[in-house]
Amino acid sequence: MTEENKPKKEKVPRQKMLEQTPAERVKNFNEVPHGFTPETAMLEASRCLQCKKPKCMEGCPVEINIPQFLKLITEGKFIEAAWSIKQTNALPAVCGRVCPQEEQCEKVCVLAKKGEPVSIGYLERFVADIERTKGAVKKPDIPEKTGRKIAVVGAGPSGLTCAGDLAKMGHNVTIFEALHKSGGVLIYGIPEFRLPKAIVQTEVDYLKMLGVDIQHNMVIGKITQLDELFNSGYHAAFVGTGAGLPVFMKIPGENYLGVYSANEYLTRSNLMKAYLFPEYDTPVLRSPRVAVIGGGNVAMDSARTALRLGAQKVYLVYRRSHNEMPARRDEIHHAEQEGIDFRLLTNPVEILGNTDGFVRGMKCIKMELGEPDDSGRCRPIPIKGSEFELEVDTVIVAIGNGPNPLLLSATPDIKLNKWGNIEADPVTLATTKKGVYAGGDIVTGAATVIQAMGQGKIAARSIDKYLKS
Ligand SMILES: Cc1cc2nc3c(=O)[nH]c(=O)nc-3n(C[C@H](O)[C@H](O)[C@H](O)COP(=O)(O)OP(=O)(O)OC[C@H]3O[C@@H](n4cnc5c(N)ncnc54)[C@H](O)[C@@H]3O)c2cc1C
């Protein structure tokens, strides 16, 4: 084929994944998209222009060589593509499913300017799934052991990434995790229909393959202290304890029965397996009418979980407009398709209860948008006299999370900022406590999986440097 005859790469349309129909999927907790076929994956990867200076890589906090793995897909080398990603990212099946690619690698893809960027996330998911289902997970070469011991507190994306990178440098790493399962939000927060638990488990098993030891049911700050770990022979520590503290609205009626924090609601459903009723009979209210407050991923997950747990009507109450919603575009779209009733520019002012102390409704006020505030988003302003009532039996509050206080309250020599997050050096992620580094939501406040992983990587490099100094 001559150069002139060659089809223009951007002429191939962005490929779509097949998914369960909305009517079908609201009745089950199975994953919504079915993923690419080998043919659609190769076609989609062939859209990559193999730019000399790939902007997509600049948009990836875990430094994946994106053009390289896309090229391998076009050659049908799917497992090699997965291994290429694994060089810098230990959790590709997770990232391929939950990363906000539209705000990162795909946002800066050259094709985004002319039309639709390459589906980098869907392709990452595709190759990671092939590697897993074909049993082709491979242990990378690990250098000789350094004899250095590092304690990682928290088995969320930041802790897992930091642990994996340190293990690949030859250090002995132990993760101490408060819960009985590893994964942090990936396991207790994000529902099965977005991120199957078996997939998180496979990626955790990969870290064990690298030699990382994981100790569960270990609440550092309660069962043992960081100082005791140092005294028992650890040379450095990483704190990745996340943002697990629920935030409420501080409005009247939040103590009525039937008001949940999104954390509690999702933990009961996911980690405590209420979603597997009747196999597991975990108590969680299965009310006919549910209101979820918020506009982020946590709110979307709560609303869609409520629907699957049997609600007939689910309202999503958000004080700004559609444009300002922080949730991933795909998840907003999925929630809309599933019939979640979006009540935008609306804010709750009171939760109403019945004489038995259970929720019977929620008083709300309509809002309008004013000038942008400190967050850069338009400030919501209440419209006087616009109050109205929504009849609901359950209210789920998903307006944000604070830093997990368990370890920090017992470790006064780690300096915190005014929001209670760890004050870490922006370059090295060192805390004010010698030999202790921190990263992820506990430093940044509630953010994203990939940002937490990016910080885990930075901290691993800093810890390695510290141990060698
Ligand atoms: C419902 C929900 C949906 C989300 N959806 C998305 C999404 O689609 N895409 C995205 O990019 N981001 C999403 N996020 C945000 C993302 O999950 C977080 O930014 C990320 O998990 C932060 O990682 P982390 O490692 O800092 O903390 P976490 O994931 O919170 O993990 C912290 C771990 O530390 C453990 N721990 C805490 N204290 C102690 C202690 N004292 N001792 C031992 N262990 C301790 C916790 O049990 C937990 O396992 C979502 C968040 C939630 C809550």
The ligand as an SDF file (V2000), in Angstrom:
LIG
                    3D

 53 58  0  0  0  0  0  0  0  0999 V2000
  -17.2830    4.9570   46.6130 C   0  0  0  0  0  0  0  0  0  0  0  0
  -16.0460    5.5350   45.9910 C   0  0  0  0  0  0  0  0  0  0  0  0
  -15.9190    5.5070   44.6190 C   0  0  0  0  0  0  0  0  0  0  0  0
  -14.7740    6.0120   44.0060 C   0  0  0  0  0  0  0  0  0  0  0  0
  -14.6570    5.9440   42.6530 N   0  0  0  0  0  0  0  0  0  0  0  0
  -13.5050    6.3310   42.0670 C   0  0  0  0  0  0  0  0  0  0  0  0
  -13.3200    6.1870   40.6690 C   0  0  0  0  0  0  0  0  0  0  0  0
  -14.1990    5.7470   39.9480 O   0  0  0  0  0  0  0  0  0  0  0  0
  -12.1320    6.5600   40.1420 N   0  0  0  0  0  0  0  0  0  0  0  0
  -11.1190    7.0480   40.9110 C   0  0  0  0  0  0  0  0  0  0  0  0
  -10.0490    7.3170   40.3840 O   0  0  0  0  0  0  0  0  0  0  0  0
  -11.2840    7.2400   42.2340 N   0  0  0  0  0  0  0  0  0  0  0  0
  -12.4370    6.8780   42.8350 C   0  0  0  0  0  0  0  0  0  0  0  0
  -12.5980    7.0420   44.1840 N   0  0  0  0  0  0  0  0  0  0  0  0
  -11.4890    7.6240   44.9750 C   0  0  0  0  0  0  0  0  0  0  0  0
  -10.3660    6.5960   45.1920 C   0  0  0  0  0  0  0  0  0  0  0  0
  -10.9040    5.3400   45.4790 O   0  0  0  0  0  0  0  0  0  0  0  0
   -9.4290    7.0630   46.2920 C   0  0  0  0  0  0  0  0  0  0  0  0
   -8.8890    8.3000   45.8880 O   0  0  0  0  0  0  0  0  0  0  0  0
   -8.2970    6.0570   46.5220 C   0  0  0  0  0  0  0  0  0  0  0  0
   -8.8210    4.8000   46.8960 O   0  0  0  0  0  0  0  0  0  0  0  0
   -7.3410    6.5530   47.5950 C   0  0  0  0  0  0  0  0  0  0  0  0
   -6.3790    5.5730   47.8240 O   0  0  0  0  0  0  0  0  0  0  0  0
   -5.5930    5.5070   49.2070 P   0  0  0  0  0  0  0  0  0  0  0  0
   -4.6380    4.3870   49.0880 O   0  0  0  0  0  0  0  0  0  0  0  0
   -5.0600    6.8480   49.5390 O   0  0  0  0  0  0  0  0  0  0  0  0
   -6.7020    5.2010   50.3200 O   0  0  0  0  0  0  0  0  0  0  0  0
   -7.8140    4.0960   50.5190 P   0  0  0  0  0  0  0  0  0  0  0  0
   -8.2730    3.4740   49.2610 O   0  0  0  0  0  0  0  0  0  0  0  0
   -8.8450    4.7530   51.3650 O   0  0  0  0  0  0  0  0  0  0  0  0
   -7.0930    2.9830   51.3750 O   0  0  0  0  0  0  0  0  0  0  0  0
   -6.6600    3.2490   52.6900 C   0  0  0  0  0  0  0  0  0  0  0  0
   -6.5150    1.9330   53.4220 C   0  0  0  0  0  0  0  0  0  0  0  0
   -5.8990    2.1890   54.6810 O   0  0  0  0  0  0  0  0  0  0  0  0
   -6.5300    1.4070   55.6790 C   0  0  0  0  0  0  0  0  0  0  0  0
   -6.2970    2.0410   56.9690 N   0  0  0  0  0  0  0  0  0  0  0  0
   -6.7690    3.2390   57.4020 C   0  0  0  0  0  0  0  0  0  0  0  0
   -6.3080    3.4930   58.6430 N   0  0  0  0  0  0  0  0  0  0  0  0
   -5.5220    2.4430   58.9960 C   0  0  0  0  0  0  0  0  0  0  0  0
   -4.7660    2.1250   60.1650 C   0  0  0  0  0  0  0  0  0  0  0  0
   -4.7210    2.9420   61.2110 N   0  0  0  0  0  0  0  0  0  0  0  0
   -4.0750    0.9600   60.1890 N   0  0  0  0  0  0  0  0  0  0  0  0
   -4.0950    0.1090   59.1090 C   0  0  0  0  0  0  0  0  0  0  0  0
   -4.8140    0.3650   57.9960 N   0  0  0  0  0  0  0  0  0  0  0  0
   -5.5010    1.5260   57.9450 C   0  0  0  0  0  0  0  0  0  0  0  0
   -7.9770    1.4000   55.2520 C   0  0  0  0  0  0  0  0  0  0  0  0
   -8.7040    0.3360   55.8260 O   0  0  0  0  0  0  0  0  0  0  0  0
   -7.8440    1.2630   53.7270 C   0  0  0  0  0  0  0  0  0  0  0  0
   -7.8030   -0.0760   53.3370 O   0  0  0  0  0  0  0  0  0  0  0  0
  -13.7520    6.5830   44.8090 C   0  0  0  0  0  0  0  0  0  0  0  0
  -13.9010    6.6600   46.1990 C   0  0  0  0  0  0  0  0  0  0  0  0
  -15.0300    6.1310   46.7890 C   0  0  0  0  0  0  0  0  0  0  0  0
  -15.1760    6.2130   48.2950 C   0  0  0  0  0  0  0  0  0  0  0  0
  1  2  1  0
  2  3  1  0
  2 52  2  0
  3  4  2  0
  4  5  1  0
  4 50  1  0
  5  6  2  0
  6  7  1  0
  6 13  1  0
  7  8  2  0
  7  9  1  0
  9 10  1  0
 10 11  2  0
 10 12  1  0
 12 13  2  0
 13 14  1  0
 14 15  1  0
 14 50  1  0
 15 16  1  0
 16 17  1  0
 16 18  1  0
 18 19  1  0
 18 20  1  0
 20 21  1  0
 20 22  1  0
 22 23  1  0
 23 24  1  0
 24 25  2  0
 24 26  1  0
 24 27  1  0
 27 28  1  0
 28 29  2  0
 28 30  1  0
 28 31  1  0
 31 32  1  0
 32 33  1  0
 33 34  1  0
 33 48  1  0
 34 35  1  0
 35 36  1  0
 35 46  1  0
 36 37  1  0
 36 45  1  0
 37 38  2  0
 38 39  1  0
 39 40  1  0
 39 45  2  0
 40 41  1  0
 40 42  2  0
 42 43  1  0
 43 44  2  0
 44 45  1  0
 46 47  1  0
 46 48  1  0
 48 49  1  0
 50 51  2  0
 51 52  1  0
 52 53  1  0
M  END
$$$$
